[in-house]
Amino acid sequence: MIRVLVCDDQVLVRTGLVTIIDAQPDLEVVGDCGDGQAAVDLGRRLEPDVVVMDVRMPVLDGIAATRLLAGAEVARPVKVLVVTTFNLDEYVYEALRAGASGFLLKDAPPDRLLHGIRTVASGAALLDPDVTRELVGRFATRIRPATPTPHDTPLTPRELEVLHLIADGLSNAEIAARLVLSPETVKTFVSRILAKLGLRDRVQAVVYAYRRGLVS
Protein backbone atom coordinates (compact mmCIF):
# COMPACT_ATOMS: atom_id res chain seq x y z
CA MET A 1 0.00 0.00 0.00
CA ILE A 2 1.36 3.41 -1.00
CA ARG A 3 0.71 5.99 1.72
CA VAL A 4 -0.01 9.50 0.42
CA LEU A 5 -0.16 12.93 2.04
CA VAL A 6 -2.15 15.55 0.08
CA CYS A 7 -1.29 19.24 0.51
CA ASP A 8 -3.32 21.94 -1.27
CA ASP A 9 -4.82 25.16 0.09
CA GLN A 10 -7.96 24.91 -2.08
CA VAL A 11 -10.46 22.76 -0.22
CA LEU A 12 -12.31 21.60 -3.33
CA VAL A 13 -9.09 20.62 -5.09
CA ARG A 14 -7.75 18.88 -2.01
CA THR A 15 -11.01 16.98 -1.49
CA GLY A 16 -11.01 15.90 -5.13
CA LEU A 17 -7.43 14.66 -4.92
CA VAL A 18 -8.16 12.72 -1.72
CA THR A 19 -11.24 11.11 -3.29
CA ILE A 20 -9.40 10.08 -6.47
CA ILE A 21 -6.41 8.67 -4.60
CA ASP A 22 -8.38 6.87 -1.88
CA ALA A 23 -10.48 5.09 -4.52
CA GLN A 24 -7.43 3.11 -5.65
CA PRO A 25 -6.83 -0.30 -4.05
CA ASP A 26 -3.06 0.26 -3.78
CA LEU A 27 -3.16 3.87 -2.54
CA GLU A 28 -4.13 5.28 0.84
CA VAL A 29 -4.41 8.93 1.90
CA VAL A 30 -2.95 9.12 5.40
CA GLY A 31 -3.47 12.85 5.81
CA ASP A 32 -4.28 16.14 4.10
CA CYS A 33 -3.65 19.80 4.85
CA GLY A 34 -3.92 23.28 3.41
CA ASP A 35 -0.64 25.03 4.22
CA GLY A 36 3.07 24.32 3.87
CA GLN A 37 3.95 24.24 7.55
CA ALA A 38 1.26 21.65 8.20
CA ALA A 39 2.66 19.69 5.25
CA VAL A 40 6.10 19.63 6.87
CA ASP A 41 4.71 18.68 10.28
CA LEU A 42 2.51 15.90 8.91
CA GLY A 43 5.22 14.70 6.53
CA ARG A 44 7.69 14.27 9.36
CA ARG A 45 5.17 12.66 11.69
CA LEU A 46 3.36 10.36 9.26
CA GLU A 47 6.34 9.56 6.98
CA PRO A 48 4.18 8.97 3.88
CA ASP A 49 5.57 7.31 0.78
CA VAL A 50 4.61 10.31 -1.36
CA VAL A 51 3.57 13.89 -0.63
CA VAL A 52 1.38 15.50 -3.30
CA MET A 53 2.40 19.14 -2.89
CA ASP A 54 0.83 22.33 -4.20
CA VAL A 55 3.28 25.19 -4.81
CA ARG A 56 1.37 28.25 -3.70
CA MET A 57 0.17 27.80 -0.13
CA PRO A 58 -0.12 30.02 2.95
CA VAL A 59 2.11 30.06 6.05
CA LEU A 60 4.90 28.23 4.19
CA ASP A 61 4.91 27.81 0.43
CA GLY A 62 5.30 24.46 -1.27
CA ILE A 63 8.90 25.13 -2.26
CA ALA A 64 10.05 25.76 1.27
CA ALA A 65 8.00 22.81 2.50
CA THR A 66 9.55 20.56 -0.15
CA ARG A 67 13.05 21.67 0.84
CA LEU A 68 12.36 20.82 4.49
CA LEU A 69 10.93 17.42 3.58
CA ALA A 70 13.13 16.34 0.67
CA GLY A 71 16.13 18.65 0.51
CA ALA A 72 19.75 17.59 0.38
CA GLU A 73 20.22 18.21 4.10
CA VAL A 74 17.26 16.08 5.18
CA ALA A 75 18.36 12.87 6.91
CA ARG A 76 15.22 10.93 5.99
CA PRO A 77 13.82 12.63 2.88
CA VAL A 78 10.22 12.14 1.80
CA LYS A 79 9.34 11.81 -1.87
CA VAL A 80 7.44 14.86 -3.12
CA LEU A 81 5.31 15.14 -6.25
CA VAL A 82 4.64 18.79 -7.06
CA VAL A 83 1.31 19.58 -8.69
CA THR A 84 1.02 23.06 -10.15
CA THR A 85 -1.33 25.16 -12.27
CA PHE A 86 1.31 26.59 -14.58
CA ASN A 87 3.64 24.48 -16.70
CA LEU A 88 6.23 27.28 -16.88
CA ASP A 89 5.87 28.59 -13.36
CA GLU A 90 9.35 29.40 -12.07
CA TYR A 91 8.31 28.02 -8.70
CA VAL A 92 8.11 24.54 -10.22
CA TYR A 93 11.76 24.65 -11.15
CA GLU A 94 12.68 25.92 -7.72
CA ALA A 95 10.67 23.06 -6.19
CA LEU A 96 12.63 20.53 -8.26
CA ARG A 97 15.86 22.08 -7.03
CA ALA A 98 14.48 21.85 -3.50
CA GLY A 99 14.30 18.07 -3.82
CA ALA A 100 10.96 17.22 -5.41
CA SER A 101 10.92 13.97 -7.35
CA GLY A 102 8.72 15.34 -10.10
CA PHE A 103 5.83 17.53 -11.14
CA LEU A 104 2.48 17.37 -12.86
CA LEU A 105 -0.02 19.95 -14.00
CA LYS A 106 -3.30 20.29 -12.11
CA ASP A 107 -5.25 19.83 -15.31
CA ALA A 108 -3.68 16.41 -15.89
CA PRO A 109 -6.24 13.59 -16.05
CA PRO A 110 -6.68 11.46 -12.91
CA ASP A 111 -4.90 8.46 -14.42
CA ARG A 112 -1.76 10.57 -14.98
CA LEU A 113 -1.87 11.76 -11.37
CA LEU A 114 -2.20 8.19 -10.12
CA HIS A 115 0.61 7.06 -12.42
CA GLY A 116 2.73 9.92 -11.10
CA ILE A 117 2.20 8.92 -7.48
CA ARG A 118 3.09 5.31 -8.21
CA THR A 119 6.13 6.33 -10.25
CA VAL A 120 7.51 8.60 -7.54
CA ALA A 121 6.76 6.00 -4.84
CA SER A 122 8.78 3.43 -6.79
CA GLY A 123 11.85 5.63 -6.51
CA ALA A 124 11.75 6.97 -10.05
CA ALA A 125 11.33 10.60 -10.97
CA LEU A 126 8.46 12.04 -12.94
CA LEU A 127 9.11 14.90 -15.35
CA ASP A 128 6.12 15.64 -17.51
CA PRO A 129 7.68 15.21 -20.99
CA ASP A 130 5.30 17.79 -22.49
CA VAL A 131 6.87 20.61 -20.51
CA THR A 132 10.31 19.43 -19.40
CA ARG A 133 12.26 20.99 -22.26
CA GLU A 134 10.52 24.35 -21.90
CA LEU A 135 10.77 24.39 -18.13
CA VAL A 136 14.44 23.52 -17.81
CA GLY A 137 15.42 25.45 -20.92
CA ARG A 138 13.76 28.62 -19.67
CA PHE A 139 15.66 28.53 -16.39
CA ALA A 140 18.89 26.99 -17.66
CA THR A 141 20.73 30.27 -17.05
CA ARG A 142 20.03 29.88 -13.36
CA ILE A 143 21.78 26.54 -13.14
CA ARG A 144 24.57 26.96 -15.67
CA PRO A 145 27.84 28.05 -14.05
CA ALA A 146 29.09 31.57 -14.74
CA THR A 147 32.28 30.03 -16.11
CA PRO A 148 31.88 26.95 -18.37
CA THR A 149 32.80 23.75 -16.57
CA PRO A 150 35.20 21.36 -18.31
CA HIS A 151 33.50 18.18 -19.48
CA ASP A 152 35.36 16.02 -16.98
CA THR A 153 32.45 13.64 -16.64
CA PRO A 154 33.01 9.96 -15.79
CA LEU A 155 30.34 8.92 -18.28
CA THR A 156 31.00 6.95 -21.43
CA PRO A 157 29.91 8.44 -24.79
CA ARG A 158 26.85 6.17 -24.80
CA GLU A 159 25.92 7.20 -21.26
CA LEU A 160 26.31 10.84 -22.25
CA GLU A 161 23.97 10.22 -25.16
CA VAL A 162 21.38 8.77 -22.80
CA LEU A 163 21.85 11.71 -20.42
CA HIS A 164 21.21 14.16 -23.26
CA LEU A 165 17.92 12.41 -24.03
CA ILE A 166 16.92 12.39 -20.36
CA ALA A 167 17.54 16.14 -20.30
CA ASP A 168 15.34 16.42 -23.38
CA GLY A 169 12.47 14.97 -21.37
CA LEU A 170 12.32 11.56 -23.05
CA SER A 171 11.01 8.56 -21.15
CA ASN A 172 12.92 5.27 -21.04
CA ALA A 173 10.66 3.86 -23.77
CA GLU A 174 11.28 6.89 -25.98
CA ILE A 175 15.04 6.69 -25.40
CA ALA A 176 14.95 3.00 -26.27
CA ALA A 177 13.16 3.74 -29.54
CA ARG A 178 15.54 6.58 -30.41
CA LEU A 179 18.69 4.54 -29.76
CA VAL A 180 17.26 1.21 -30.92
CA LEU A 181 17.80 -0.41 -27.54
CA SER A 182 15.58 -2.46 -25.27
CA PRO A 183 13.82 -0.62 -22.41
CA GLU A 184 15.71 -2.86 -19.97
CA THR A 185 19.04 -1.75 -21.43
CA VAL A 186 18.03 1.90 -21.16
CA LYS A 187 16.97 1.36 -17.55
CA THR A 188 20.41 -0.10 -16.86
CA PHE A 189 22.08 2.92 -18.51
CA VAL A 190 19.99 5.32 -16.43
CA SER A 191 20.83 3.49 -13.19
CA ARG A 192 24.51 3.49 -14.10
CA ILE A 193 24.46 7.22 -14.89
CA LEU A 194 22.82 8.06 -11.58
CA ALA A 195 25.27 5.86 -9.67
CA LYS A 196 28.36 7.28 -11.38
CA LEU A 197 27.29 10.87 -10.80
CA GLY A 198 25.99 10.30 -7.28
CA LEU A 199 22.51 11.53 -8.24
CA ARG A 200 19.20 10.53 -6.71
CA ASP A 201 16.91 10.59 -9.73
CA ARG A 202 16.25 11.87 -13.24
CA VAL A 203 15.39 15.34 -11.99
CA GLN A 204 18.88 15.73 -10.57
CA ALA A 205 20.32 14.28 -13.79
CA VAL A 206 18.64 17.03 -15.82
CA VAL A 207 19.93 19.74 -13.50
CA TYR A 208 23.42 18.17 -13.63
CA ALA A 209 23.39 18.13 -17.44
CA TYR A 210 22.57 21.83 -17.64
CA ARG A 211 24.83 22.86 -14.78
CA ARG A 212 27.84 21.13 -16.34
CA GLY A 213 27.11 22.56 -19.74
CA LEU A 214 26.55 19.11 -21.26
CA VAL A 215 23.35 20.30 -22.89
CA SER A 216 22.13 23.77 -23.83
C-alpha positions as CSV (number, residue, x, y, z in Angstrom):
1,M,0.0,0.0,0.0
2,I,1.4,3.4,-1.0
3,R,0.7,6.0,1.7
4,V,0.0,9.5,0.4
5,L,-0.2,12.9,2.0
6,V,-2.1,15.5,0.1
7,C,-1.3,19.2,0.5
8,D,-3.3,21.9,-1.3
9,D,-4.8,25.2,0.1
10,Q,-8.0,24.9,-2.1
11,V,-10.5,22.8,-0.2
12,L,-12.3,21.6,-3.3
13,V,-9.1,20.6,-5.1
14,R,-7.8,18.9,-2.0
15,T,-11.0,17.0,-1.5
16,G,-11.0,15.9,-5.1
17,L,-7.4,14.7,-4.9
18,V,-8.2,12.7,-1.7
19,T,-11.2,11.1,-3.3
20,I,-9.4,10.1,-6.5
21,I,-6.4,8.7,-4.6
22,D,-8.4,6.9,-1.9
23,A,-10.5,5.1,-4.5
24,Q,-7.4,3.1,-5.6
25,P,-6.8,-0.3,-4.0
26,D,-3.1,0.3,-3.8
27,L,-3.2,3.9,-2.5
28,E,-4.1,5.3,0.8
29,V,-4.4,8.9,1.9
30,V,-2.9,9.1,5.4
31,G,-3.5,12.9,5.8
32,D,-4.3,16.1,4.1
33,C,-3.6,19.8,4.9
34,G,-3.9,23.3,3.4
35,D,-0.6,25.0,4.2
36,G,3.1,24.3,3.9
37,Q,3.9,24.2,7.6
38,A,1.3,21.7,8.2
39,A,2.7,19.7,5.3
40,V,6.1,19.6,6.9
41,D,4.7,18.7,10.3
42,L,2.5,15.9,8.9
43,G,5.2,14.7,6.5
44,R,7.7,14.3,9.4
45,R,5.2,12.7,11.7
46,L,3.4,10.4,9.3
47,E,6.3,9.6,7.0
48,P,4.2,9.0,3.9
49,D,5.6,7.3,0.8
50,V,4.6,10.3,-1.4
51,V,3.6,13.9,-0.6
52,V,1.4,15.5,-3.3
53,M,2.4,19.1,-2.9
54,D,0.8,22.3,-4.2
55,V,3.3,25.2,-4.8
56,R,1.4,28.3,-3.7
57,M,0.2,27.8,-0.1
58,P,-0.1,30.0,2.9
59,V,2.1,30.1,6.1
60,L,4.9,28.2,4.2
61,D,4.9,27.8,0.4
62,G,5.3,24.5,-1.3
63,I,8.9,25.1,-2.3
64,A,10.1,25.8,1.3
65,A,8.0,22.8,2.5
66,T,9.6,20.6,-0.1
67,R,13.1,21.7,0.8
68,L,12.4,20.8,4.5
69,L,10.9,17.4,3.6
70,A,13.1,16.3,0.7
71,G,16.1,18.7,0.5
72,A,19.7,17.6,0.4
73,E,20.2,18.2,4.1
74,V,17.3,16.1,5.2
75,A,18.4,12.9,6.9
76,R,15.2,10.9,6.0
77,P,13.8,12.6,2.9
78,V,10.2,12.1,1.8
79,K,9.3,11.8,-1.9
80,V,7.4,14.9,-3.1
81,L,5.3,15.1,-6.3
82,V,4.6,18.8,-7.1
83,V,1.3,19.6,-8.7
84,T,1.0,23.1,-10.2
85,T,-1.3,25.2,-12.3
86,F,1.3,26.6,-14.6
87,N,3.6,24.5,-16.7
88,L,6.2,27.3,-16.9
89,D,5.9,28.6,-13.4
90,E,9.3,29.4,-12.1
91,Y,8.3,28.0,-8.7
92,V,8.1,24.5,-10.2
93,Y,11.8,24.6,-11.2
94,E,12.7,25.9,-7.7
95,A,10.7,23.1,-6.2
96,L,12.6,20.5,-8.3
97,R,15.9,22.1,-7.0
98,A,14.5,21.9,-3.5
99,G,14.3,18.1,-3.8
100,A,11.0,17.2,-5.4
101,S,10.9,14.0,-7.3
102,G,8.7,15.3,-10.1
103,F,5.8,17.5,-11.1
104,L,2.5,17.4,-12.9
105,L,0.0,19.9,-14.0
106,K,-3.3,20.3,-12.1
107,D,-5.2,19.8,-15.3
108,A,-3.7,16.4,-15.9
109,P,-6.2,13.6,-16.1
110,P,-6.7,11.5,-12.9
111,D,-4.9,8.5,-14.4
112,R,-1.8,10.6,-15.0
113,L,-1.9,11.8,-11.4
114,L,-2.2,8.2,-10.1
115,H,0.6,7.1,-12.4
116,G,2.7,9.9,-11.1
117,I,2.2,8.9,-7.5
118,R,3.1,5.3,-8.2
119,T,6.1,6.3,-10.2
120,V,7.5,8.6,-7.5
121,A,6.8,6.0,-4.8
122,S,8.8,3.4,-6.8
123,G,11.9,5.6,-6.5
124,A,11.8,7.0,-10.1
125,A,11.3,10.6,-11.0
126,L,8.5,12.0,-12.9
127,L,9.1,14.9,-15.3
128,D,6.1,15.6,-17.5
129,P,7.7,15.2,-21.0
130,D,5.3,17.8,-22.5
131,V,6.9,20.6,-20.5
132,T,10.3,19.4,-19.4
133,R,12.3,21.0,-22.3
134,E,10.5,24.4,-21.9
135,L,10.8,24.4,-18.1
136,V,14.4,23.5,-17.8
137,G,15.4,25.5,-20.9
138,R,13.8,28.6,-19.7
139,F,15.7,28.5,-16.4
140,A,18.9,27.0,-17.7
141,T,20.7,30.3,-17.0
142,R,20.0,29.9,-13.4
143,I,21.8,26.5,-13.1
144,R,24.6,27.0,-15.7
145,P,27.8,28.0,-14.0
146,A,29.1,31.6,-14.7
147,T,32.3,30.0,-16.1
148,P,31.9,27.0,-18.4
149,T,32.8,23.8,-16.6
150,P,35.2,21.4,-18.3
151,H,33.5,18.2,-19.5
152,D,35.4,16.0,-17.0
153,T,32.4,13.6,-16.6
154,P,33.0,10.0,-15.8
155,L,30.3,8.9,-18.3
156,T,31.0,7.0,-21.4
157,P,29.9,8.4,-24.8
158,R,26.9,6.2,-24.8
159,E,25.9,7.2,-21.3
160,L,26.3,10.8,-22.2
161,E,24.0,10.2,-25.2
162,V,21.4,8.8,-22.8
163,L,21.9,11.7,-20.4
164,H,21.2,14.2,-23.3
165,L,17.9,12.4,-24.0
166,I,16.9,12.4,-20.4
167,A,17.5,16.1,-20.3
168,D,15.3,16.4,-23.4
169,G,12.5,15.0,-21.4
170,L,12.3,11.6,-23.1
171,S,11.0,8.6,-21.2
172,N,12.9,5.3,-21.0
173,A,10.7,3.9,-23.8
174,E,11.3,6.9,-26.0
175,I,15.0,6.7,-25.4
176,A,15.0,3.0,-26.3
177,A,13.2,3.7,-29.5
178,R,15.5,6.6,-30.4
179,L,18.7,4.5,-29.8
180,V,17.3,1.2,-30.9
181,L,17.8,-0.4,-27.5
182,S,15.6,-2.5,-25.3
183,P,13.8,-0.6,-22.4
184,E,15.7,-2.9,-20.0
185,T,19.0,-1.7,-21.4
186,V,18.0,1.9,-21.2
187,K,17.0,1.4,-17.6
188,T,20.4,-0.1,-16.9
189,F,22.1,2.9,-18.5
190,V,20.0,5.3,-16.4
191,S,20.8,3.5,-13.2
192,R,24.5,3.5,-14.1
193,I,24.5,7.2,-14.9
194,L,22.8,8.1,-11.6
195,A,25.3,5.9,-9.7
196,K,28.4,7.3,-11.4
197,L,27.3,10.9,-10.8
198,G,26.0,10.3,-7.3
199,L,22.5,11.5,-8.2
200,R,19.2,10.5,-6.7
201,D,16.9,10.6,-9.7
202,R,16.2,11.9,-13.2
203,V,15.4,15.3,-12.0
204,Q,18.9,15.7,-10.6
205,A,20.3,14.3,-13.8
206,V,18.6,17.0,-15.8
207,V,19.9,19.7,-13.5
208,Y,23.4,18.2,-13.6
209,A,23.4,18.1,-17.4
210,Y,22.6,21.8,-17.6
211,R,24.8,22.9,-14.8
212,R,27.8,21.1,-16.3
213,G,27.1,22.6,-19.7
214,L,26.6,19.1,-21.3
215,V,23.3,20.3,-22.9
216,S,22.1,23.8,-23.8
